[in-house]
Amino acid sequence: MSITTPIGSPQRPGGTVSSAKPHGVQDSAERATAKTGAAPQSSESVTLTATAQSMKVAQENATEAPFDEATVEKIKSAIAEGRYPIDNERVADSMLSYERLLLA
């Protein structure tokens, strides 16, 4: 670091110039925003790809998972009353198939 370069100067060692502003210094757009309280006008725009748009729609749809509340209540009451049929072989087969996937 050069001792001769003043603090806050945009000049860096090696002769390069930094575009960073010293702390507390505002450009004209920032001053306009501070005075009016409105955001500065920008001509920039963003365009989403088709993939990004479909991902956005999927994310919005995923916030509320669809389910049949009446069916859920029937299953809950059947489990509580001991009337819910459990196929032990089917459960075991499912567990083994997942185990095989992990070992593959």
N, C-alpha and C positions, 0 to 999 in steps of 0.2 A: 504494500500500500504506500502510495506516495504521500509524503507529509505536505507537499506543496499543493496538492489538490484540495480545494476547500470542501468542507462538509456540505453535502446537499448539491454539489456540482454534478451535472450529468456526465461529465468527463470521467472515464474510468482509466485505470492504469493501462498503458499500452496504446493510448490514443483513441480508444473506442468511446462512443457516446451512448449513454443509457437513455432509454425513453421513459424510464420511471420518474415520477414526479416526487419531489421532496414531500414529506409528511405535511399535510395541511394546505398544500397548494392545489387550487381548483382550476380546471380549464373552463372555457366559456360555457360549454354545455352543462357542466356541474354547477356553475354560478347561476345559470338560468333556472335550473331545477331547484336550487336552494331558494331563489327569490320567488318563483311562482308556485312551487310545490308540485308541479307537473313533471312527468318524465320527459326527457328530451325526445324529439322526433327522430325516428330511425328509418332508413330506407332498406334495412336488411330484412330478409325473410327466410323462413325455414320450410323446406318441403320434405315430407316424410315419404320413404319408399313404400311400396305396396306391402312389403313384409312388415315394416314398422307399423303401418296402419292396421294390419290384421292382428298384430301382437297387441296393439292398444285396445282394439275391440275385444279380443280374448281376455285381456286383463280386466276390462270393465265388466264383462259378463261373468268373470270368475269371482267377483266380489260377493255375489249372492248365489250360493250353490243351490240348485233346484232340488227339492225333495217333497215327498208326499207326507205331510204331517200326520194325517190319519193313519197311514200304514205304520209310521214310526211308533205312534201311540199303541197300536194293536200289538206290535212286536214287543214293546216294553211291558205291556200288561201280561202278555203270554209268558215272557221270561219270569216276571215277578210271581206268576201263579204256577210256574213249573210246567206249562203246557207247550212251550216252544220246542219243536222237534230238532234234535241235533244229530246229524249223520256223522258219527265218529270216523268212519272210513273215509268219507269225503274230506273232512278236516285233515286227517292224517295224510291223505294223498296230496292235498294242497301244500301242506308243510314240506313234504318230500320234494315236490316239484320246485319249490323255492330254494330248498337246500341244493338241489341239482344245479340250479342257475348260479348259485354262489360258487360252486365247485368247478363250474365249466370255465 
